[in-house]
Amino acid sequence: MPVRPDSIPASRAAQRLVILGANGLLGSSIVRHFAGDPHLQVWRLDRNQLNLADPLLVDETLASLEFDWLINCAAYTAVDDCEIQSGHAYLINGHAAGQVARICSAKGARMIHFSTDYVFDGAKGAAYTEEDPVNPISIYGRSKLIGERQVLAADPKHLAIRISWLFGPGRPGFPEWVVRQAASGQLKVVNDKVGCPTYSEDVAVWLRRLLALPRLAGGVVNVCNPTATTWFEYAREILRLTGSTVEPQPITMRDLPGLQAARPDNSALDPALFETLSGLRCRPWQEALAAHLSANGVAS
Ligand SMILES: NC(=O)c1ccc[n+]([C@@H]2O[C@H](COP(=O)([O-])OP(=O)(O)OC[C@H]3O[C@@H](n4cnc5c(N)ncnc54)[C@H](OP(=O)(O)O)[C@@H]3O)[C@@H](O)[C@H]2O)c1
Protein backbone atom coordinates (compact mmCIF):
# COMPACT_ATOMS: atom_id res chain seq x y z
CA MET A 1 0.00 0.00 0.00
CA PRO A 2 1.51 3.39 -0.94
CA VAL A 3 2.45 5.50 2.03
CA ARG A 4 1.45 9.15 1.93
CA PRO A 5 2.13 11.89 4.48
CA ASP A 6 -0.76 13.29 6.54
CA SER A 7 0.30 16.86 6.04
CA ILE A 8 2.53 18.68 3.58
CA PRO A 9 5.30 20.80 5.05
CA ALA A 10 4.79 24.55 4.95
CA SER A 11 8.47 25.10 4.21
CA ARG A 12 11.65 23.18 3.59
CA ALA A 13 12.55 23.84 7.23
CA ALA A 14 9.62 21.68 8.36
CA GLN A 15 10.45 18.53 10.30
CA ARG A 16 9.61 15.25 8.60
CA LEU A 17 8.41 12.52 10.95
CA VAL A 18 7.58 8.84 10.58
CA ILE A 19 5.44 7.31 13.34
CA LEU A 20 5.38 3.50 13.60
CA GLY A 21 2.63 1.77 15.58
CA ALA A 22 0.38 4.73 14.80
CA ASN A 23 -2.82 2.90 15.82
CA GLY A 24 -1.62 1.78 19.26
CA LEU A 25 -2.38 3.37 22.62
CA LEU A 26 0.70 5.58 22.58
CA GLY A 27 0.99 5.92 18.81
CA SER A 28 -2.52 7.31 18.47
CA SER A 29 -1.85 9.98 21.13
CA ILE A 30 1.36 10.97 19.38
CA VAL A 31 -0.36 11.08 15.98
CA ARG A 32 -3.10 13.28 17.42
CA HIS A 33 -0.56 15.73 18.80
CA PHE A 34 1.64 15.85 15.71
CA ALA A 35 -0.58 15.38 12.67
CA GLY A 36 -2.19 18.51 11.32
CA ASP A 37 0.72 20.73 12.43
CA PRO A 38 1.64 22.73 9.31
CA HIS A 39 5.29 22.73 10.42
CA LEU A 40 5.44 18.96 10.39
CA GLN A 41 5.20 16.38 7.67
CA VAL A 42 3.94 13.23 9.33
CA TRP A 43 3.79 9.70 7.98
CA ARG A 44 1.69 7.51 10.26
CA LEU A 45 2.33 3.85 9.60
CA ASP A 46 0.32 1.04 11.07
CA ARG A 47 0.96 -2.67 10.86
CA ASN A 48 -0.89 -2.95 7.52
CA GLN A 49 1.50 -0.47 5.91
CA LEU A 50 4.67 -1.64 7.61
CA ASN A 51 4.76 -5.04 9.24
CA LEU A 52 7.93 -5.18 11.32
CA ALA A 53 7.94 -8.96 10.99
CA ASP A 54 8.90 -8.53 7.31
CA PRO A 55 12.50 -7.21 7.08
CA LEU A 56 12.33 -6.76 3.29
CA LEU A 57 9.20 -4.66 3.55
CA VAL A 58 10.79 -2.61 6.34
CA ASP A 59 13.80 -1.89 4.12
CA GLU A 60 11.70 -1.05 1.07
CA THR A 61 9.12 1.11 2.84
CA LEU A 62 11.58 3.19 4.84
CA ALA A 63 13.93 3.53 1.84
CA SER A 64 11.09 5.18 -0.08
CA LEU A 65 10.58 7.92 2.56
CA GLU A 66 12.68 10.96 3.39
CA PHE A 67 12.42 11.93 7.05
CA ASP A 68 14.29 13.57 9.93
CA TRP A 69 12.80 11.62 12.85
CA LEU A 70 11.28 8.18 13.25
CA ILE A 71 9.15 7.56 16.35
CA ASN A 72 8.79 3.85 17.08
CA CYS A 73 5.64 3.10 19.09
CA ALA A 74 5.21 -0.33 17.48
CA ALA A 75 5.84 -3.33 19.69
CA TYR A 76 4.54 -6.77 20.60
CA THR A 77 3.09 -5.70 23.94
CA ALA A 78 1.14 -8.77 25.08
CA VAL A 79 3.43 -9.52 28.02
CA ASP A 80 2.11 -13.04 28.72
CA ASP A 81 1.87 -14.04 25.06
CA CYS A 82 5.53 -13.07 24.63
CA GLU A 83 6.43 -16.06 26.88
CA ILE A 84 4.79 -18.39 24.33
CA GLN A 85 5.61 -16.49 21.11
CA SER A 86 9.15 -15.67 22.20
CA GLY A 87 10.59 -15.75 18.67
CA HIS A 88 8.05 -13.18 17.55
CA ALA A 89 8.73 -11.04 20.64
CA TYR A 90 12.48 -10.99 19.97
CA LEU A 91 11.86 -10.27 16.29
CA ILE A 92 9.46 -7.33 16.72
CA ASN A 93 10.68 -5.80 19.98
CA GLY A 94 14.36 -6.55 19.49
CA HIS A 95 15.73 -7.15 16.01
CA ALA A 96 13.18 -5.15 14.01
CA ALA A 97 13.79 -2.14 16.27
CA GLY A 98 17.51 -2.57 15.54
CA GLN A 99 16.90 -2.84 11.80
CA VAL A 100 14.80 0.34 11.81
CA ALA A 101 17.51 2.12 13.83
CA ARG A 102 20.21 1.15 11.32
CA ILE A 103 18.06 2.37 8.42
CA CYS A 104 17.53 5.68 10.23
CA SER A 105 21.29 6.07 10.81
CA ALA A 106 22.05 5.33 7.16
CA LYS A 107 19.55 8.04 6.12
CA GLY A 108 20.88 10.55 8.65
CA ALA A 109 17.59 10.47 10.56
CA ARG A 110 17.19 10.15 14.32
CA MET A 111 15.06 7.52 16.00
CA ILE A 112 13.00 7.84 19.16
CA HIS A 113 12.28 4.34 20.41
CA PHE A 114 9.83 3.57 23.21
CA SER A 115 10.92 1.09 25.83
CA THR A 116 9.65 -0.13 29.16
CA ASP A 117 10.04 -0.27 32.94
CA TYR A 118 10.00 -4.07 32.49
CA VAL A 119 13.73 -3.98 31.64
CA PHE A 120 14.15 -3.92 35.45
CA ASP A 121 13.67 -6.80 37.89
CA GLY A 122 11.87 -4.63 40.43
CA ALA A 123 14.18 -5.52 43.32
CA LYS A 124 15.57 -2.02 43.92
CA GLY A 125 12.56 -1.05 46.01
CA ALA A 126 12.66 2.57 44.81
CA ALA A 127 12.17 4.43 41.52
CA TYR A 128 14.68 3.49 38.81
CA THR A 129 16.96 6.06 37.22
CA GLU A 130 18.64 5.70 33.83
CA GLU A 131 21.86 4.71 35.64
CA ASP A 132 20.40 1.67 37.37
CA PRO A 133 21.41 -1.78 36.13
CA VAL A 134 18.81 -3.58 34.02
CA ASN A 135 17.75 -7.17 34.64
CA PRO A 136 14.53 -8.14 32.86
CA ILE A 137 12.61 -11.11 34.27
CA SER A 138 10.29 -11.81 31.31
CA ILE A 139 10.67 -12.46 27.58
CA TYR A 140 8.86 -9.18 26.94
CA GLY A 141 11.37 -7.31 29.10
CA ARG A 142 14.34 -9.11 27.53
CA SER A 143 13.09 -8.49 24.01
CA LYS A 144 12.55 -4.80 24.75
CA LEU A 145 16.04 -4.55 26.24
CA ILE A 146 17.52 -6.07 23.08
CA GLY A 147 15.59 -3.45 21.12
CA GLU A 148 16.94 -0.58 23.25
CA ARG A 149 20.48 -1.87 22.92
CA GLN A 150 20.30 -2.42 19.17
CA VAL A 151 18.78 1.04 18.66
CA LEU A 152 21.52 2.77 20.67
CA ALA A 153 24.26 0.62 19.11
CA ALA A 154 23.09 1.70 15.64
CA ASP A 155 23.60 5.36 16.53
CA PRO A 156 24.33 6.99 19.90
CA LYS A 157 22.15 9.93 18.77
CA HIS A 158 19.04 7.73 18.89
CA LEU A 159 16.92 7.95 22.03
CA ALA A 160 15.20 5.16 23.99
CA ILE A 161 12.39 6.52 26.15
CA ARG A 162 11.33 4.20 28.97
CA ILE A 163 7.71 4.50 30.00
CA SER A 164 5.42 2.52 32.30
CA TRP A 165 1.81 1.46 32.97
CA LEU A 166 0.26 3.44 30.10
CA PHE A 167 -3.34 4.62 29.99
CA GLY A 168 -5.01 6.94 27.50
CA PRO A 169 -7.76 7.41 24.96
CA GLY A 170 -6.25 5.26 22.20
CA ARG A 171 -7.20 1.85 23.57
CA PRO A 172 -9.15 0.69 26.63
CA GLY A 173 -6.71 0.12 29.49
CA PHE A 174 -6.72 -0.27 33.26
CA PRO A 175 -9.04 2.69 34.05
CA GLU A 176 -11.64 1.41 31.60
CA TRP A 177 -11.32 -2.12 33.03
CA VAL A 178 -11.83 -0.85 36.59
CA VAL A 179 -14.92 1.14 35.60
CA ARG A 180 -16.36 -1.92 33.84
CA GLN A 181 -15.64 -4.28 36.72
CA ALA A 182 -17.01 -1.79 39.25
CA ALA A 183 -20.25 -1.65 37.26
CA SER A 184 -20.53 -5.42 37.70
CA GLY A 185 -19.98 -4.98 41.47
CA GLN A 186 -16.97 -7.34 41.54
CA LEU A 187 -13.52 -5.81 41.66
CA LYS A 188 -10.37 -7.65 42.70
CA VAL A 189 -7.14 -5.73 42.18
CA VAL A 190 -3.49 -6.67 42.56
CA ASN A 191 -1.90 -4.98 45.56
CA ASP A 192 1.66 -6.29 45.39
CA LYS A 193 3.02 -4.60 42.25
CA VAL A 194 4.24 -1.02 42.22
CA GLY A 195 4.74 1.32 39.27
CA CYS A 196 3.89 4.72 37.79
CA PRO A 197 0.64 4.99 35.79
CA THR A 198 1.48 7.15 32.77
CA TYR A 199 -0.85 9.10 30.49
CA SER A 200 -0.21 8.62 26.77
CA GLU A 201 -1.39 12.19 26.07
CA ASP A 202 1.27 13.54 28.46
CA VAL A 203 3.94 11.38 26.79
CA ALA A 204 2.99 13.00 23.46
CA VAL A 205 3.41 16.47 25.00
CA TRP A 206 6.76 15.49 26.54
CA LEU A 207 7.95 14.03 23.24
CA ARG A 208 7.09 17.25 21.47
CA ARG A 209 9.22 19.18 23.93
CA LEU A 210 12.14 16.77 23.43
CA LEU A 211 11.96 17.18 19.65
CA ALA A 212 12.00 20.96 20.04
CA LEU A 213 15.19 20.99 22.14
CA PRO A 214 18.04 22.51 20.16
CA ARG A 215 20.58 19.92 21.30
CA LEU A 216 18.88 16.67 22.27
CA ALA A 217 21.45 14.05 23.24
CA GLY A 218 20.88 10.38 22.53
CA GLY A 219 20.71 7.59 25.10
CA VAL A 220 18.07 6.43 27.56
CA VAL A 221 15.58 8.65 29.35
CA ASN A 222 12.66 7.83 31.65
CA VAL A 223 9.30 9.54 31.44
CA CYS A 224 6.27 8.85 33.64
CA ASN A 225 3.62 10.48 35.78
CA PRO A 226 5.11 10.18 39.29
CA THR A 227 4.99 8.88 41.94
CA ALA A 228 4.85 5.14 42.54
CA THR A 229 1.64 3.40 43.47
CA THR A 230 0.10 -0.08 43.44
CA TRP A 231 -2.56 -1.27 40.98
CA PHE A 232 -4.88 -1.39 44.03
CA GLU A 233 -4.37 2.26 44.99
CA TYR A 234 -4.59 3.22 41.31
CA ALA A 235 -7.98 1.44 41.13
CA ARG A 236 -9.18 3.20 44.31
CA GLU A 237 -8.33 6.57 42.75
CA ILE A 238 -10.28 5.62 39.59
CA LEU A 239 -13.27 4.66 41.74
CA ARG A 240 -13.04 7.90 43.73
CA LEU A 241 -12.84 10.02 40.57
CA THR A 242 -15.78 8.22 38.98
CA GLY A 243 -17.92 8.44 42.13
CA SER A 244 -18.14 4.69 42.57
CA THR A 245 -18.88 3.27 46.00
CA VAL A 246 -17.55 -0.20 45.14
CA GLU A 247 -14.88 -1.44 47.56
CA PRO A 248 -12.15 -3.25 45.67
CA GLN A 249 -10.73 -6.44 47.11
CA PRO A 250 -6.91 -6.58 47.28
CA ILE A 251 -5.28 -9.68 45.82
CA THR A 252 -1.74 -10.66 44.89
CA MET A 253 -0.43 -11.27 41.37
CA ARG A 254 -0.23 -14.97 42.27
CA ASP A 255 -4.00 -15.02 42.76
CA LEU A 256 -4.48 -14.28 39.06
CA PRO A 257 -4.83 -17.46 37.04
CA GLY A 258 -3.20 -17.92 33.66
CA LEU A 259 -0.39 -15.38 33.85
CA GLN A 260 2.67 -16.65 32.03
CA ALA A 261 5.16 -13.83 32.61
CA ALA A 262 6.87 -12.68 35.79
CA ARG A 263 6.38 -8.99 36.56
CA PRO A 264 8.74 -6.76 38.54
CA ASP A 265 7.53 -6.03 42.11
CA ASN A 266 8.41 -2.36 41.84
CA SER A 267 9.23 -0.93 38.43
CA ALA A 268 8.57 2.74 39.23
CA LEU A 269 10.61 5.14 37.10
CA ASP A 270 12.27 8.38 38.15
CA PRO A 271 11.70 11.09 35.50
CA ALA A 272 14.16 13.61 37.07
CA LEU A 273 16.58 13.53 34.13
CA PHE A 274 13.77 14.26 31.66
CA GLU A 275 12.49 17.11 33.85
CA THR A 276 15.97 18.67 33.93
CA LEU A 277 16.47 18.26 30.17
CA SER A 278 13.05 19.57 29.20
CA GLY A 279 12.36 22.14 31.90
CA LEU A 280 8.93 20.51 32.25
CA ARG A 281 7.37 19.04 35.37
CA CYS A 282 5.74 15.62 34.94
CA ARG A 283 2.40 16.05 36.68
CA PRO A 284 1.36 13.41 39.25
CA TRP A 285 -0.53 10.44 37.81
CA GLN A 286 -3.60 11.38 39.87
CA GLU A 287 -3.87 14.68 37.96
CA ALA A 288 -3.31 12.98 34.62
CA LEU A 289 -5.86 10.29 35.46
CA ALA A 290 -8.46 12.92 36.40
CA ALA A 291 -7.83 14.64 33.04
CA HIS A 292 -8.24 11.35 31.18
CA LEU A 293 -11.46 10.36 32.95
CA SER A 294 -12.98 13.78 32.54
CA ALA A 295 -12.01 13.92 28.85
CA ASN A 296 -13.86 10.63 28.44
CA GLY A 297 -16.87 11.80 30.40
CA VAL A 298 -16.55 9.23 33.19
CA ALA A 299 -15.31 11.41 36.06
CA SER A 300 -18.06 12.38 38.51
N1 LIG B 1 1.16 -0.18 27.49
C1 LIG B 1 2.00 -0.07 28.51
O1 LIG B 1 1.60 -0.11 29.69
C2 LIG B 1 3.47 0.13 28.25
C3 LIG B 1 4.34 0.18 29.35
C4 LIG B 1 5.69 0.36 29.13
C5 LIG B 1 6.18 0.49 27.85
N2 LIG B 1 5.35 0.41 26.79
C6 LIG B 1 5.91 0.54 25.45
O2 LIG B 1 5.31 1.66 24.83
C7 LIG B 1 5.22 1.44 23.42
C8 LIG B 1 3.77 1.65 22.98
O3 LIG B 1 2.96 0.72 23.68
P1 LIG B 1 1.36 0.73 23.54
O4 LIG B 1 0.80 0.49 24.87
O5 LIG B 1 0.93 1.90 22.74
O6 LIG B 1 1.16 -0.60 22.70
P2 LIG B 1 -0.08 -1.05 21.80
O7 LIG B 1 -1.29 -0.28 22.10
O8 LIG B 1 -0.09 -2.53 21.90
O9 LIG B 1 0.43 -0.61 20.36
C9 LIG B 1 1.49 -1.24 19.74
C10 LIG B 1 1.38 -1.02 18.26
O10 LIG B 1 2.38 -1.83 17.63
C11 LIG B 1 1.79 -2.39 16.49
N3 LIG B 1 2.43 -3.62 16.10
C12 LIG B 1 2.43 -4.81 16.74
N4 LIG B 1 3.09 -5.71 16.02
C13 LIG B 1 3.52 -5.09 14.88
C14 LIG B 1 4.22 -5.49 13.74
N5 LIG B 1 4.61 -6.76 13.57
N6 LIG B 1 4.49 -4.58 12.78
C15 LIG B 1 4.07 -3.30 12.91
N7 LIG B 1 3.37 -2.85 13.98
C16 LIG B 1 3.10 -3.75 14.94
C17 LIG B 1 0.35 -2.67 16.88
O11 LIG B 1 -0.40 -2.82 15.70
P3 LIG B 1 -1.97 -3.18 15.72
O12 LIG B 1 -2.64 -1.86 15.89
O13 LIG B 1 -2.20 -3.79 14.39
O14 LIG B 1 -2.16 -4.11 16.87
C18 LIG B 1 0.01 -1.44 17.70
O15 LIG B 1 -0.48 -0.41 16.89
C19 LIG B 1 5.76 0.04 23.19
O16 LIG B 1 7.10 0.14 22.84
C20 LIG B 1 5.64 -0.63 24.54
O17 LIG B 1 6.60 -1.65 24.69
C21 LIG B 1 3.99 0.24 26.96
The ligand as a Gaussian input file, in Angstrom:
#p B3LYP/6-31G(d) Opt

LIG

0 1
 N        1.159000      -0.177000      27.492000
 C        2.004000      -0.073000      28.513000
 O        1.596000      -0.111000      29.686000
 C        3.473000       0.128000      28.253000
 C        4.337000       0.181000      29.352000
 C        5.694000       0.365000      29.129000
 C        6.181000       0.494000      27.849000
 N        5.347000       0.406000      26.794000
 C        5.910000       0.543000      25.449000
 O        5.309000       1.657000      24.825000
 C        5.216000       1.444000      23.417000
 C        3.773000       1.648000      22.977000
 O        2.957000       0.720000      23.682000
 P        1.365000       0.732000      23.538000
 O        0.799000       0.485000      24.867000
 O        0.928000       1.897000      22.740000
 O        1.161000      -0.595000      22.702000
 P       -0.076000      -1.053000      21.798000
 O       -1.290000      -0.276000      22.102000
 O       -0.087000      -2.534000      21.900000
 O        0.428000      -0.607000      20.355000
 C        1.495000      -1.244000      19.737000
 C        1.375000      -1.022000      18.259000
 O        2.377000      -1.826000      17.628000
 C        1.785000      -2.392000      16.494000
 N        2.433000      -3.618000      16.103000
 C        2.432000      -4.813000      16.738000
 N        3.094000      -5.714000      16.016000
 C        3.520000      -5.088000      14.885000
 C        4.220000      -5.495000      13.743000
 N        4.612000      -6.763000      13.566000
 N        4.489000      -4.576000      12.778000
 C        4.066000      -3.305000      12.911000
 N        3.375000      -2.853000      13.980000
 C        3.102000      -3.749000      14.944000
 C        0.353000      -2.672000      16.880000
 O       -0.399000      -2.817000      15.700000
 P       -1.971000      -3.177000      15.721000
 O       -2.643000      -1.862000      15.895000
 O       -2.197000      -3.788000      14.391000
 O       -2.163000      -4.114000      16.869000
 C        0.015000      -1.443000      17.699000
 O       -0.485000      -0.409000      16.890000
 C        5.756000       0.038000      23.186000
 O        7.101000       0.136000      22.842000
 C        5.645000      -0.631000      24.537000
 O        6.602000      -1.647000      24.685000
 C        3.986000       0.237000      26.960000

